[in-house]
Amino acid sequence: MRVLIACLLLGLVVASARAADSDSDMASTERQVLVLLSLPPAHFRPDGNYTAGYADAAGSATRRRIAAALARSNGLTLATDWPLPILGLDCYVMDVPASQRADDVAMRLARDPRVAWAQPMNVFHALSHDDPLFSLQPAAREWQLDELHAAATGRDVRVAVIDSGVQLDHPDLAGQVMASANFVGEPDARADNHVGIAGVAPHARLLALRACRQATAADTSCTTLSLATALHAAIDRGAQVINMSLGGPSDRLIERLVEAALERGIVVVVAADRALPQGGFPAAVHGVVAVVDETSGAAPAGMVAAPGTDIPATLPGSRWATVSGASYAAAHVSGLLALMLDARASANGVRAPVSRALVTRADGRVDACASLLRAGAMRKCASAAELAAITRP
């Protein structure tokens, strides 16, 4: 069983949950389309009762009738629906028969004037390879975590982790998860606790949002709908940092939700694929913090690099192991951003967006101490010579 997000934020790491997801289930998902219908303006009600709510039963029933009619007229089956009021949309999932192509069906539905847009259901995959451990953490040495934690610990910063699940009672996670939710329809690290690892932001508060299934030991996958609902929940529950260590095809619904998070001042951190232009999707969305593993070389333009190889991480069954991949580099950066938010709150009481305050070296590697210095938490950082001595193998 593989961990999806490793040395995350709160100095914890997320342990993934196994899902009994078969190849036939994934094939079924890829024969689905999403149909988005617009909600009425929040302030308007035909009965004169003005409200900011979207939960009017009559309007919902009307939109469902429209969706059912669209499904029937196109030879589809209406599977489920989900409201997305942050975007002003209702999302309807429709099954496409084997005799039709999902892409063709989506294009046909998009031409209907009642439809805001339609798209195929996309599939995304994790970008990773298949305190007794504190000294083994690359960030403990390179990022000088002891010094960073003397200045900030990410106290009460809300970090949403969208991945394949969290073992809530893991010794390195117990008590740090402020809320959890499961969006795949299946049953679902603290510092200085004398076990495991310390991590980057040990006092941050985790929103554990399960949007992905672990089909096999080598494959963790998510769908457009599960990611969209988890993103919507992260925004709605007041996340200050959102971590998504996954990649897949360009997706309009996910992009719209990421943009909605950015517009609200939420920092969105994603893993990037060096082999793809602009790191792939969602790394290519303007405004996100796209992260690669620093051990593979300098960061490509527009990306940052962080520790991502041989990272001590929590595993299900209250275990630990070392893991590698861009997913874990992204988790490091999410943790650092939580420290920076904590530092800014302590300095001026305002937790302003901090993604632009990340300091990187010439090769794109994140300089953790200099970043906290800029955020107002550190008084000085190690010199280049001192840092080289610390990080030298």
Order of alpha helices (4+ residues) and beta strands (2+ residues): alpha-beta-alpha-beta-beta-alpha-beta-beta-alpha-alpha-beta-beta-beta-beta-beta-alpha-beta-beta-alpha-beta-beta-beta-beta-beta-alpha-alpha-alpha
